[in-house]
Amino acid sequence: MNQLLNQDLQQMDNFLQEIKDYSVLFLSSIDTLPVKAGTASFGPFDLPRKGLGAMHTLQQFRKRYEEHLTGNSGPRNWGFVTGGSTIPAIAGDWLTSVFDMNASDRDIPPFKIETETIAMLRQLFGLPDAFSGSFVTGATMANFSGLAIARQWLGEQLGVDVAQEGMGALSQAKIVSCVPHSSTVKSMAMLGFGRNALVKIPALHDRESIDINALEEYLKEHKQEPLIVVASAGTVNTVDFDDLQAIASLKEQYGFWLHVDAAFGAFAACVPAYRHLLNGWEAAASITIDAHKWLNVPYDAAMIFTRHLQLQLDTFKNAGAAYLGDPEKDFKYSNYTPENSRRLRALPAWFTLVAYGAEGYTAIVNNNIELARQLGALISSNDAFRLLAPVRLCVVCFTLNVADEEKQAAINTFLQALNDSGKVMLTPTVYHGVPAVRAALVNWRTTQHDLAIAWEDMQQQVAGATVA
Ligand SMILES: *Cc1c(COP(=O)(O)O)cnc(C)c1O
């Protein structure tokens, strides 16, 4: 054995203690770190001929990168939809690497963890047992997987096995949606539908929720064609929900594949007052839910839930590889998901779900919604800002109260100053043609105190951004 490998093996205890101390140091100062990364230029770093060994590598890492680390998973990263990581979730992630298992065979004992975690998640979200679920790397891959299974179903309607024969028969296939997440459109590109296969149905007035009458019109006109409908359970701008109940009724009548993108909106199920937003989603054929957002586990984890296990197998199976066994006989997750070798991605989720249970998640979700609502109320009461949509869940979408032609520039200045201050991070968007800003609160650590810090900074920076 190489001398450094051997040395680190002997001194594992020291080194891992050091890593643990460093982790605690980082995690306990996370809310004092700038939320957004500044820019920096780094010189080249050559592969060492003789390595440094573990301990010196940590020193080298700290010297080179420590000052650039950010509070990305801290309580005031309100950009995009960015969750944090609960402490047990971090532990689960660490142990996933410690065990370093290839989580494929469902029926081998340690991998029951994934089945068990999926079952707990079904309970958390109140999803029927008829949904099976698998972990993938993120909601993009969950949407990809849902649409891949849907593609197989479309083929089946036309008497073609798409996984076997290819896309020839589906060259005209359409995917119908109102405000799909960009990852749905990206998945269409990856799956061979092409981005142009998207049919956009208009939204209701001043909403991001599909106009059900317009959808029905479209379905009537295309009765003969098998279709995929992608519904939103939580849009990123305003967390608007499609009327899933109404879409479920249309599904009964018209028989399309319904995929619901509930990446973070699914967590409405954790709070009784918001659960109704998801009414009807149990009629979906496939559902996307992210884990590294509101479940607050480390990147990279999400779940694809589906009612069509056989189609999922037809889509993702490793066919004809003798050394992998018979995909029809032994249940291997690698025959149901894009990834073949897979880390035990369920373990961080298992840890945090067991640690906090249904009540813990109700508290996290409720707290974030409550704080988002308070921020919405502060924004409404301040003339420098204008709220663009009611705060439906965890996102506040607003603009600056300046003349239309000055809006974009004022927002750019405002966001630059705000994000450079490092106290809070918000991201830009455009809502119904209006340049806007979003604040998305899905982190377990966020408190009233964070709201106060962020609001004070927002007021200060808006003054600078809107002086004539
Ligand atoms: C974040 C998000 C996605 C994509 O998720 P990743 O985890 O970044 O791959 C898809 N849909 C919605 C609604 C999202 O919010």
The ligand as a Gaussian input file, in Angstrom:
#p B3LYP/6-31G(d) Opt

LIG

0 1
 C      -36.421000      23.136000      -8.534000
 C      -37.491000      22.656000      -9.416000
 C      -37.249000      21.703000     -10.421000
 C      -35.862000      21.209000     -10.747000
 O      -35.249000      20.695000      -9.636000
 P      -33.716000      20.336000      -9.457000
 O      -33.733000      19.694000      -8.141000
 O      -32.985000      21.634000      -9.514000
 O      -33.309000      19.418000     -10.551000
 C      -38.330000      21.242000     -11.144000
 N      -39.562000      21.709000     -10.924000
 C      -39.842000      22.646000     -10.001000
 C      -41.247000      23.127000      -9.817000
 C      -38.818000      23.149000      -9.213000
 O      -39.068000      24.069000      -8.278000

